[in-house]
Amino acid sequence: HDGQGEHAQHERSAFVQHDGRWYFIDPSVPLRTGRNDPCPCGSDQKFKKCCAAYL
């Protein structure tokens, strides 16, 4: 709410949980990861089986 009235913002974000920690997947940052490469979140899974599922 401000001097011009009430406003709302809606956001849809993707997160993945690994070893009890949550990681934000930012779609605006280009990943240099191939689908069969290890996932950059450190899960020891292939990217396509891990964080790629949330993109």
C-alpha positions, 0 to 999 in steps of 0.5 A: 500500500502506498500513496497511490493505492493498494498494489499486489505482486504475484510470483511463481518461483522454483525451488528444490530441496537437497539434503534438507536445504532449499535452493532457488532455481533462477530461470533468468540465469542461463545454466551451462549444464547439459541434461546428462551432466551432474546437477549443479545443486550438488545432488549427485544426480543427472541434471535432467533427473534433478533441477531440470524437472523444475524449469 
